[in-house]
């Protein structure tokens, strides 16, 4: 049977990189529009079922440290039921359930997946659990959102991409930086042509992780690199092709034994597929003096954007052709709540908690990820409803994650070039 070709139109949006700004192609031997009471599906080439649906989406949140930040966002989103929460601690899940008046509570992830009322699972568990829990949820027929990174090995990334395609469900890695107001501002400048031709990209994520949960100590810096990798790739709408990385410095011995990684800082450069642009990213987690900073710089032929060096400063625009003293200008980045449904717009500028001492470390360090949390919720739910593709989808999430995984392999090999797999 000859494959049928369908052209899906999507509204132009600041969120989406070039391949998705106007259209998305679906190519599959079995492309059909299946009428149902709630949904109409079209299977796309990446394996996602795009569904135009009016059905209430019942969400379960797994992991209630960072995960609890999202509860009131879902509770204020039309057509969504913040249905269930899951935490290993019975006391912890009850405290959260009472706080937010959620009746369905689980201490077992397996029980969440067995619940037929759960349509979508938002995973905020420790990093080693991301891949196995995402895989189990896809196999159980649930849509999946998962905090970063997607996985801790290339094999896990491959398995998840294959599982997403087989399931037809939406998978989206909840990468904050590509929904931060600073990134959205830079992306808007690029889309308007104000930056001109992009010549170079740079990302940096430096953070002191002492005192964080026990799976963090000694973690290879590049295993958690998506916050600095993702904007460099998202703005061009392309994937990374190969990477070279060097490790620098040395963390204390008791940390090295955890993962066998000695480096205090890892710095990588990576080539971008089908592009003449390359990018550089720097990552540190332990034993390096630096205020928390997730940053993204983009250098263009007309203008360049540089993220602020210190929190509460403003970023800088450099404009070509002006007298030398006038080239750099501090710029006030606008909030992008206007892109969101009205009931969740307020969550771009404050944490979800009102009580003193309740703020999660993501707000104590880093100011709440640039207002990205409600944007992430909106993007995931819109993808589930078939209103637009997930960004990042499973193959893109894998690529963004594997840049870091392959970079660490390169650092261990003293800077050998490592090709990033494609699936």
C-alpha positions as CSV (number, residue, x, y, z in Angstrom):
1,X,0.0,0.0,0.0
2,X,1.4,3.4,-1.0
3,X,2.0,5.7,2.0
4,X,-0.5,8.5,2.4
5,X,0.9,12.0,3.0
6,X,-0.9,14.4,5.2
7,X,0.0,18.0,5.9
8,X,-0.9,19.3,9.3
9,X,-1.0,23.1,9.8
10,X,0.1,24.6,13.1
11,X,-0.1,28.2,14.2
12,X,3.2,30.1,14.2
13,X,4.5,30.3,17.7
14,X,7.5,31.7,19.6
15,X,7.8,28.3,21.2
16,X,8.7,26.2,18.2
17,X,11.9,25.9,16.2
18,X,12.0,26.2,12.4
19,X,10.7,22.7,11.4
20,X,7.5,23.3,13.4
21,X,6.8,27.0,12.9
22,X,4.3,26.5,10.1
23,X,3.7,22.9,9.3
24,X,4.3,19.3,10.4
25,X,4.4,16.4,8.0
26,X,2.8,13.1,8.8
27,X,4.0,10.1,6.7
28,X,2.8,6.6,7.6
29,X,1.4,3.7,5.6
30,X,-1.5,3.6,7.9
31,X,-2.5,7.3,8.2
32,X,-6.2,7.5,9.0
33,X,-8.6,9.8,10.7
34,X,-10.4,7.6,13.2
35,X,-13.6,9.1,14.4
36,X,-14.4,8.6,18.1
37,X,-16.6,10.1,20.7
38,X,-13.8,12.2,22.2
39,X,-10.9,12.2,19.8
40,X,-9.6,12.1,16.2
41,X,-6.1,10.7,15.8
42,X,-3.5,11.0,13.1
43,X,-0.2,9.0,13.4
44,X,2.9,11.1,12.6
45,X,6.2,10.0,11.4
46,X,7.7,10.3,14.8
47,X,5.2,7.9,16.2
48,X,3.0,10.5,18.0
49,X,-0.8,10.3,17.8
50,X,-2.0,13.8,17.4
51,X,-5.4,13.9,19.0
52,X,-8.0,16.6,18.6
53,X,-9.8,15.9,21.8
54,X,-12.3,17.4,24.2
55,X,-11.9,14.7,26.8
56,X,-10.9,15.7,30.3
57,X,-7.2,14.8,30.8
58,X,-6.6,13.2,34.2
59,X,-3.0,13.8,35.4
60,X,-1.0,12.0,38.0
61,X,2.1,13.7,39.4
62,X,4.9,11.3,40.6
63,X,7.5,12.9,43.0
64,X,6.3,15.7,45.2
65,X,9.4,17.7,45.9
66,X,9.8,19.7,42.7
67,X,6.7,18.0,41.4
68,X,4.4,19.8,43.8
69,X,5.3,23.0,42.1
70,X,3.0,22.0,39.2
71,X,-0.1,20.9,41.2
72,X,-1.9,24.3,41.3
73,X,-1.0,24.9,37.6
74,X,-2.9,21.8,36.6
75,X,-5.7,22.6,39.0
76,X,-6.2,25.9,37.2
77,X,-6.0,24.5,33.7
78,X,-9.3,24.1,31.8
79,X,-10.2,20.6,30.7
80,X,-7.7,18.9,33.1
81,X,-8.2,17.1,36.4
82,X,-5.3,17.1,38.8
83,X,-6.3,13.6,39.6
84,X,-3.6,11.7,41.6
85,X,-0.3,12.1,43.4
86,X,2.4,9.6,44.2
87,X,5.2,9.6,46.7
88,X,7.0,6.7,48.4
89,X,6.3,8.2,51.9
90,X,2.7,7.7,53.1
91,X,3.1,10.7,55.4
92,X,4.5,12.8,52.6
93,X,1.8,11.9,50.1
94,X,-0.9,12.6,52.7
95,X,0.6,15.9,53.7
96,X,0.6,17.0,50.0
97,X,-2.8,15.6,49.3
98,X,-4.3,17.4,52.3
99,X,-2.5,20.7,51.3
100,X,-3.9,20.6,47.8
101,X,-7.1,18.6,48.4
102,X,-6.2,15.7,46.2
103,X,-8.1,12.6,47.1
104,X,-6.4,9.9,45.0
105,X,-3.0,9.1,46.5
106,X,-0.4,6.4,45.9
107,X,2.8,5.3,47.4
108,X,3.5,2.8,44.6
109,X,4.3,3.9,41.0
110,X,3.0,0.6,39.7
111,X,-0.4,1.4,41.3
112,X,-0.5,4.7,39.4
113,X,0.0,2.9,36.1
114,X,-2.7,0.3,37.0
115,X,-5.3,3.0,37.5
116,X,-7.4,3.2,34.3
117,X,-8.5,6.8,35.2
118,X,-4.9,8.1,34.8
119,X,-4.4,9.5,31.3
120,X,-1.1,11.2,31.7
121,X,1.8,10.9,34.2
122,X,4.2,13.8,35.1
123,X,7.4,12.2,36.5
124,X,9.5,14.2,38.9
125,X,11.4,11.4,40.6
126,X,15.2,11.1,41.1
127,X,17.3,11.0,38.0
128,X,18.0,7.2,38.0
129,X,14.3,6.6,37.9
130,X,13.5,8.8,34.9
131,X,14.0,6.2,32.2
132,X,12.5,3.1,33.8
133,X,9.5,5.0,35.0
134,X,8.9,6.7,31.7
135,X,9.3,3.4,29.9
136,X,6.8,1.7,32.2
137,X,4.3,4.5,31.8
138,X,4.5,4.5,28.0
139,X,4.0,0.7,28.0
140,X,1.0,1.2,30.2
141,X,-0.6,3.5,27.7
142,X,-0.1,6.8,29.5
143,X,1.2,10.1,28.1
144,X,4.4,11.0,29.8
145,X,6.1,14.2,30.9
146,X,9.4,13.8,32.7
147,X,11.8,16.2,34.3
148,X,15.3,16.3,32.9
149,X,17.4,14.4,31.9
150,X,15.5,11.8,29.8
151,X,17.9,9.1,30.9
152,X,21.4,8.3,32.1
153,X,22.6,6.1,29.2
154,X,22.4,6.1,25.4
155,X,20.7,2.7,25.4
156,X,17.9,4.0,27.7
157,X,17.4,6.9,25.3
158,X,17.0,4.6,22.4
159,X,14.6,2.3,24.3
160,X,12.4,5.3,25.2
161,X,12.2,6.6,21.7
162,X,11.2,3.2,20.4
163,X,8.7,2.8,23.2
164,X,7.1,6.2,22.5
165,X,6.7,5.3,18.8
166,X,5.2,2.0,19.6
167,X,2.7,3.5,22.1
168,X,1.6,6.4,20.0
169,X,1.5,8.5,23.2
170,X,3.0,11.8,23.8
171,X,6.4,11.9,25.5
172,X,7.8,15.3,26.5
173,X,10.9,16.0,28.5
174,X,10.1,19.0,30.7
175,X,13.1,21.2,29.8
176,X,12.7,24.5,31.5
177,X,15.2,26.8,29.7
178,X,13.5,26.6,26.3
179,X,10.4,28.0,28.0
180,X,12.1,30.6,30.1
181,X,11.4,34.3,29.4
182,X,15.1,34.9,28.4
183,X,15.1,32.2,25.8
184,X,11.6,33.1,24.5
185,X,12.9,36.7,24.1
186,X,16.0,35.6,22.2
187,X,13.9,33.3,20.0
188,X,11.5,36.1,19.2
189,X,14.4,38.3,18.2
190,X,15.7,35.6,15.9
191,X,12.3,34.8,14.4
192,X,11.8,38.6,13.6
193,X,15.2,38.7,11.9
194,X,16.7,41.1,14.3
195,X,19.7,38.9,15.2
196,X,20.5,38.2,11.5
197,X,22.4,35.0,10.8
198,X,23.3,33.0,13.8
199,X,27.0,32.5,14.0
200,X,27.7,30.8,17.3
201,X,25.8,29.6,20.4
202,X,26.9,29.2,24.0
203,X,25.2,27.7,27.1
204,X,26.3,27.5,30.7
205,X,24.8,25.9,33.8
206,X,26.7,26.2,37.0
207,X,25.3,25.2,40.4
208,X,26.4,24.1,43.8
209,X,24.7,20.8,44.5
210,X,26.1,20.2,48.0
211,X,23.2,19.4,50.3
212,X,20.9,18.1,47.6
213,X,19.5,14.5,47.6
214,X,21.9,11.6,47.7
215,X,21.8,10.7,44.1
216,X,23.5,14.0,43.2
217,X,26.9,13.8,44.9
218,X,29.6,13.1,42.3
219,X,27.2,13.1,39.3
220,X,29.1,13.7,36.1
221,X,28.4,17.4,35.2
222,X,27.4,16.6,31.6
223,X,24.9,14.0,32.6
224,X,22.7,16.9,33.6
225,X,23.4,19.3,30.8
226,X,20.1,19.7,29.0
227,X,19.5,23.2,30.6
228,X,22.5,24.6,28.7
229,X,22.4,22.3,25.6
230,X,18.7,22.7,24.8
231,X,18.5,26.4,23.9
232,X,21.5,26.1,21.5
233,X,19.6,23.4,19.5
234,X,16.0,24.6,20.0
235,X,16.6,28.0,18.5
236,X,17.7,26.5,15.2
237,X,15.3,23.6,15.4
238,X,18.1,21.1,14.7
239,X,19.8,18.2,16.5
240,X,23.5,17.8,17.5
241,X,25.7,15.6,15.4
242,X,28.9,15.0,17.3
243,X,30.6,16.4,20.4
244,X,34.1,16.9,21.9
245,X,34.5,17.5,25.6
246,X,37.3,18.1,28.1
247,X,37.1,17.7,31.9
248,X,38.8,20.2,34.1
249,X,39.7,20.3,37.8
250,X,39.0,17.6,40.4
251,X,36.2,17.1,42.9
252,X,36.9,15.7,46.4
253,X,37.7,12.0,46.6
254,X,34.5,10.9,48.4
255,X,32.5,12.3,45.5
256,X,34.5,10.7,42.8
257,X,33.7,7.2,44.0
258,X,30.0,7.6,43.4
259,X,30.1,7.7,39.6
260,X,33.8,7.4,38.8
261,X,33.9,11.0,37.5
262,X,36.7,13.2,38.8
263,X,35.8,16.5,37.0
264,X,34.8,19.7,38.7
265,X,33.8,21.2,35.3
266,X,33.1,19.8,31.9
267,X,33.2,21.9,28.7
268,X,32.0,20.7,25.4
269,X,31.6,21.9,21.8
270,X,29.2,20.2,19.5
271,X,28.4,20.4,15.8
272,X,24.8,20.9,14.8
273,X,23.4,18.7,12.0
274,X,22.7,20.4,8.7
275,X,24.2,23.7,9.9
276,X,27.4,25.6,9.8
277,X,26.9,26.6,13.4
278,X,28.5,25.0,16.4
279,X,27.8,25.5,20.1
280,X,29.8,25.4,23.4
281,X,28.4,24.4,26.8
282,X,30.0,24.5,30.3
283,X,28.7,22.6,33.3
284,X,29.7,22.4,37.0
285,X,28.0,20.8,40.0
286,X,30.5,20.5,42.9
287,X,33.6,22.2,44.3
288,X,33.4,25.3,42.1
289,X,32.7,28.7,43.4
290,X,29.9,30.2,41.3
291,X,26.4,31.6,41.9
292,X,23.6,29.5,40.3
293,X,23.4,30.3,36.6
294,X,21.5,28.8,33.7
295,X,22.5,30.9,30.7
296,X,22.3,31.0,26.9
297,X,24.1,33.4,24.5
298,X,23.4,33.7,20.8
299,X,25.8,35.6,18.5
300,X,24.2,36.9,15.3
301,X,25.4,38.9,12.3
302,X,23.3,41.9,13.3
303,X,22.7,41.6,17.0
304,X,23.9,39.2,19.8
305,X,22.1,38.3,23.0
306,X,24.1,37.5,26.2
307,X,22.4,36.2,29.3
308,X,23.0,38.2,32.5
309,X,26.1,37.2,34.5
310,X,24.5,37.6,37.9
311,X,21.0,37.0,39.1
312,X,18.7,40.1,39.1
313,X,20.8,41.8,36.5
314,X,19.5,42.3,33.0
315,X,20.8,40.6,29.8
316,X,22.8,42.5,27.2
317,X,22.1,43.1,23.5
318,X,25.1,43.9,21.3
319,X,24.2,45.8,18.1
320,X,26.6,45.7,15.1
321,X,27.5,49.0,13.5
322,X,27.1,51.4,16.4
323,X,29.9,53.4,17.9
324,X,31.9,51.2,20.2
325,X,30.6,52.5,23.5
326,X,27.0,52.1,22.3
327,X,27.2,48.5,21.1
328,X,26.2,46.9,24.4
329,X,22.8,47.8,25.9
330,X,21.1,46.3,29.0
331,X,17.6,45.2,28.0
332,X,14.5,44.4,30.1
333,X,13.2,41.0,29.1
334,X,9.4,40.9,29.1
335,X,7.3,38.2,30.7
336,X,5.7,35.8,28.2
337,X,2.6,35.0,30.2
338,X,0.6,36.3,27.3
339,X,1.3,33.0,25.5
340,X,-0.7,31.1,28.2
341,X,-4.3,30.6,29.1
342,X,-5.4,33.3,31.5
343,X,-5.9,31.1,34.6
344,X,-2.3,30.0,34.7
345,X,-0.6,33.3,33.6
346,X,0.2,34.3,37.2
347,X,2.5,31.3,37.7
348,X,5.2,32.8,35.5
349,X,6.2,35.3,38.1
350,X,5.9,33.5,41.4
351,X,6.1,30.1,43.0
352,X,3.0,28.2,43.7
353,X,3.4,28.4,47.4
354,X,2.4,31.2,49.7
355,X,3.6,29.9,53.1
356,X,7.0,31.0,54.3
357,X,9.6,28.2,54.1
358,X,7.6,26.3,51.4
359,X,9.6,27.5,48.4
360,X,11.3,24.7,46.5
361,X,15.1,25.0,45.8
362,X,14.3,25.7,42.2
363,X,13.0,29.1,43.4
364,X,15.6,29.7,46.1
365,X,18.3,29.0,43.5
366,X,17.5,30.4,40.1
367,X,14.2,32.3,40.5
368,X,11.8,29.6,39.3
369,X,13.4,28.6,36.0
370,X,12.5,31.9,34.3
371,X,8.7,31.5,34.6
372,X,8.8,28.3,32.6
373,X,6.6,26.0,34.6
374,X,3.2,27.0,33.3
375,X,4.6,27.1,29.8
376,X,5.7,23.5,30.2
377,X,2.3,22.4,31.4
378,X,0.6,24.2,28.6
379,X,2.9,22.7,25.9
380,X,2.5,19.2,27.1
381,X,-1.3,19.3,27.4
382,X,-1.6,21.0,24.0
383,X,0.5,18.2,22.6
384,X,-1.8,15.6,24.2
385,X,-4.8,17.3,22.7
386,X,-3.2,17.4,19.3
387,X,-3.0,21.1,19.1
388,X,0.7,21.1,18.3
389,X,3.7,18.7,18.5
390,X,5.5,18.2,21.8
391,X,8.6,20.3,22.2
392,X,10.8,18.5,22.9
393,X,9.3,15.2,21.6
394,X,11.0,11.9,22.3
395,X,13.7,12.0,19.6
396,X,14.6,15.6,20.5
397,X,14.6,14.8,24.2
398,X,17.0,12.0,23.5
399,X,19.3,14.2,21.4
400,X,19.4,16.9,24.0
401,X,20.2,14.4,26.7
402,X,22.8,12.4,24.6
403,X,24.8,15.6,23.9
404,X,25.7,15.5,27.6
405,X,26.1,11.7,27.9
406,X,28.4,11.5,24.9
407,X,30.3,14.6,26.1
408,X,31.1,12.9,29.3
409,X,32.3,9.8,27.3
410,X,34.6,12.2,25.3
411,X,35.9,13.8,28.5
412,X,36.8,10.4,29.9
413,X,38.7,9.8,26.6
414,X,40.6,13.0,26.9
415,X,38.6,14.9,24.3
416,X,38.0,12.3,21.6
417,X,35.2,13.2,19.2
418,X,32.0,11.1,19.9
419,X,29.2,10.8,17.4
420,X,25.7,11.2,18.8
421,X,23.5,8.3,17.8
422,X,20.3,8.8,15.8
423,X,17.3,6.6,16.2
